[in-house]
Amino acid sequence: MTTLLTRLLPPQRIPIALAVCSALVLITVNIFEYGFGYLPCHLCLYQRLPWWIALGLSCVAIMLLKRRGVLSLLISILALVAILIGAGLGAYHAGVEYQFWPGPSGCTGAQALSTGLAGAIQNIQSGPPAPSCGDPAWTLFGISMAGYNFLLSLFVVLVGGLAIWKGLKRPWPLKNP
């Protein structure tokens, strides 16, 4: 398997693969939000940050790939670390959804109703309340989006890390001038 992995994903392609994967994840969650109307909770929004960071780092790594190959690879490793942090956030959020532990106090999804006109106007201006972090908006086979984020993040980190590790064990043409 590792020979197939190093052929399909040599170190030169890792920044591109990370950028594509990050972009696909962000496109998917935005389609769920804006296309299908699934409002994200606060933890859902926090889980997007590592993917944005990985996308930015991957783009920088792509720009440095031809001239500074080793630096490009180090930046790709930082992108993998960001995705690993995202896996931790996904695991935490999935644990909140499955009630393994309590969620953050500000993530209840409840909004107090106002009694006065000023409070009603403020509620209208602030928009609908964010959903509770403990209630999954969507599941497939009993796994929520947070659970899938956890699994996908771990998969990306394991495949990317293994590809980097195997790529570093053999000579490759990424040399600094």
C-alpha positions in Angstrom: 0.0 0.0 0.0 2.8 2.4 0.8 4.3 1.9 -2.6 1.0 2.8 -4.2 0.7 5.7 -1.9 4.1 7.1 -2.8 3.3 6.8 -6.5 -0.1 8.4 -6.2 0.9 11.1 -3.7 4.6 11.9 -3.9 5.8 14.8 -1.7 5.5 17.2 -4.6 1.7 16.6 -4.8 1.0 16.9 -1.1 0.3 20.7 -1.0 -2.0 20.4 -4.0 -3.9 17.4 -2.5 -4.3 19.4 0.8 -5.5 22.5 -1.0 -8.1 20.4 -3.0 -9.3 18.5 0.0 -9.6 21.7 2.1 -11.5 23.5 -0.6 -13.8 20.5 -1.1 -14.6 20.4 2.6 -15.4 24.1 2.7 -17.5 24.0 -0.4 -19.5 21.0 1.0 -20.3 22.7 4.3 -21.3 25.9 2.5 -23.6 23.9 0.2 -25.2 22.4 3.3 -25.5 25.8 4.9 -26.6 28.0 2.0 -28.0 25.4 -0.4 -29.9 23.2 2.0 -30.5 25.6 4.9 -28.7 23.8 7.7 -27.6 26.5 10.1 -24.2 25.8 11.8 -23.8 25.9 15.5 -20.8 27.7 17.1 -18.7 24.5 17.2 -19.5 23.8 13.6 -18.1 27.2 12.7 -15.0 26.6 14.8 -14.4 23.3 12.9 -14.2 25.2 9.6 -11.2 27.3 10.8 -8.6 24.6 10.6 -9.7 23.8 7.0 -9.4 27.5 6.1 -5.9 27.6 7.7 -4.9 24.4 5.9 -6.2 25.9 2.6 -4.2 29.1 3.1 -1.0 27.2 4.1 -1.4 24.8 1.2 -1.7 27.6 -1.3 1.5 29.2 0.1 3.2 25.7 -0.1 2.1 25.4 -3.7 3.6 28.8 -4.6 6.9 27.8 -2.9 7.0 24.3 -4.4 9.3 24.9 -7.4 11.8 27.3 -5.7 11.8 26.2 -2.0 10.7 22.5 -2.0 11.8 21.8 1.6 10.0 24.9 2.9 6.9 23.9 0.9 6.9 20.5 2.6 7.3 22.0 6.1 4.4 24.3 5.4 2.4 21.3 4.3 3.2 19.6 7.6 1.8 22.7 9.4 -1.4 22.4 7.3 -1.6 18.8 8.4 -1.2 19.9 12.1 -4.1 22.4 11.5 -6.2 19.6 10.2 -5.3 17.4 13.1 -6.5 20.1 15.4 -9.7 20.2 13.4 -10.0 16.4 14.0 -9.8 17.2 17.8 -12.6 19.8 17.4 -14.7 17.3 15.4 -14.2 14.6 18.1 -15.2 17.1 20.8 -18.3 18.3 18.9 -19.3 14.7 18.1 -18.9 13.9 21.8 -21.2 16.8 22.7 -23.8 15.6 20.1 -23.7 12.0 21.5 -23.9 13.5 25.1 -20.6 12.0 26.2 -19.8 15.3 27.8 -21.4 18.7 28.1 -20.9 21.4 25.4 -19.9 25.0 25.9 -22.3 27.1 27.9 -22.9 29.5 25.1 -24.0 26.8 22.7 -27.5 26.0 23.9 -29.4 27.3 20.9 -31.9 29.1 23.1 -32.7 32.7 22.7 -34.7 34.7 25.3 -37.9 36.2 24.0 -38.1 40.0 24.5 -41.1 41.7 26.0 -40.5 45.2 24.7 -40.3 46.7 21.3 -36.6 47.5 21.5 -35.8 43.9 22.4 -38.0 42.6 19.6 -36.2 44.9 17.1 -32.8 43.6 18.4 -34.0 40.0 18.0 -35.0 40.7 14.4 -31.6 42.4 13.6 -29.6 39.6 15.2 -31.2 37.0 13.0 -32.2 33.5 14.0 -30.5 31.9 17.0 -27.7 29.4 16.3 -28.8 25.8 16.8 -27.7 23.9 19.8 -24.3 22.2 19.6 -25.8 19.1 21.1 -28.4 18.5 18.4 -26.9 17.3 15.1 -28.5 19.0 12.1 -27.8 16.1 9.8 -26.8 12.5 10.1 -26.0 9.6 7.8 -25.8 6.1 9.1 -26.0 7.5 12.7 -22.9 9.7 12.2 -23.2 13.5 12.3 -21.3 16.1 10.2 -19.0 16.6 13.2 -18.3 12.8 13.2 -17.6 12.8 9.5 -15.4 15.9 10.0 -13.4 13.9 12.6 -13.1 10.8 10.4 -12.2 12.8 7.3 -9.6 14.9 9.2 -8.0 11.8 10.6 -7.9 10.2 7.2 -6.3 13.2 5.6 -3.7 13.5 8.4 -2.9 9.8 8.3 -2.6 9.7 4.5 -0.7 13.0 4.2 1.6 12.1 7.1 2.3 8.7 5.7 3.0 10.1 2.3 5.4 12.7 3.7 7.1 10.1 5.9 7.5 7.6 3.0 8.6 10.4 0.7 11.3 11.6 3.0 12.8 8.1 3.3 13.7 8.1 -0.4 15.5 10.7 -2.5 13.2 13.2 -4.2 13.8 16.2 -6.4 12.7 19.0 -4.0 15.9 20.8 -3.4 16.6 24.3 -2.3 18.8 26.4 -4.6 
